[in-house]
Amino acid sequence: MSYPTLDAYAPRSRLVTQTTDIAAPACPVFDSHMHFGELLLGPDYPNAYDTGRTVEALKAKGLRGAVNLDGGWGDATLRMLDKIGVHRDFIHTFGTVDLSRFEEPGFGSLMYRTLRNGRAEGLRGLKFWKILGLSVRGARGDYLRPDDERLQPIWQTAAELDLPIVIHLADPIAFFDPLDVNNERYEELTAHPDWHFYGGGRYTFERLMECQQALIAGNPKTTFVVAHVGSCSEDLARVGRWLDAYPNMYVDIAARISELGRQPYASRQFFETYADRILFGTDSTPVAMELYETYYRFLETRDEYFSYGGGQGRWNIYGIGLSADILAKVYGGNADRVLHIHR
């Protein structure tokens, strides 16, 4: 008798559990982590979707606004804002800077001009991706650390211009572990080997977290939203200690209900304790908006052992059934306050 290989294994749970359909969220939602540009949609992104129809589709999902993290800098910013068009009151675009020039003379002045120009053009904040720490290198081949003093003009100017910063410095911890039989993301990493950051002279997960803490602690006037539950969704107690230590730090939950939902007791306690510091986000795009109902189900119900959409591990998740006042903060109140949406 032959058996299917593990990659074809798709077990069907025989548990009889409650299923709650959440057609609409408990209150209007602001998605603080979306991608409308080249990062996920490629260079031809302007032809990938119609902005007006996308806005209407998001409203039908219960949204009252969103952050687009793909603003770029310079001409890329203008191209992105042109694509958003008349919908800037709904889609709030964050930009970034050209980190590859960090060793050039006058880098600080360049950053100051870039950020001031971006702010004048309509950028509402900044986004820094994991190329900071894991990709950008200096002339000697060393990776650029997030807390490198040469980057200080960025964080200082962001504080001066009141531009909140979304940072994503690390991926799931297993992405930094050896790729062996004990790695819980084995299937995912064998399918996407470029997501594996173990060895090769890269910073370890622990070193990146040290840099992250140093960056936030060293810039108390700058607002940091650390994406994906502080880049450490597997250890909520640790993220909580950071939130306790750094009043200028916030987190979003984008692309991490897979982690939060497999630890429902700890997650519910985390949301209750840090209700003022957590922002709703999905990491979705205009062409992939199918997971909103799953996010709402996770946050609003006590449903057990249901699919989160797959792709990040062979497990199901549990709802955490948050109260109405916490949902109001997470769904949008915190974003209004932290990201200055109505300024």
CORFEN-V233696 format. One line per field, one symbol per residue. psi: psi as a letter, one per 40 degrees, with the letter a starting at -180 (. if undefined). burial: 1 if it has 9 or more other C-alpha atoms within 8 Angstrom, else 0. Layout:
psi = ???
burial = ???
This chain:
psi = hiiiideehgihheihiihhhgdiidiiihhegiheaddeeidfddedihddddddddddeeieiihhefdaibddddddddddbefeedhhhiaaigeeeeeiieddddddddddddddeeieaihhiedhdedhiadeeiihidehdeedddddddddefhihhigeiaiddeeiigaeehefddddddgdeehfhafeiiidddddddddddddegeehhhhhiffeefeegddddddddddgeehiiiehfeedddeegddddddddddfdeehihidfiieegfeedddddddddifiigiheeieeigiiiiiegiidddddddddddddddefde.
burial = 0000000000000000000000001001111111111100100010001010011001101111111111111001110110010011011111111000010000110011011101100011111101111111110000111110001111111110001111111101111110000010110110000001110001111001101111110011011111111111100100110110010111111111111111110011011101101111111111001011101111111111000100001001111111000111111111110010000
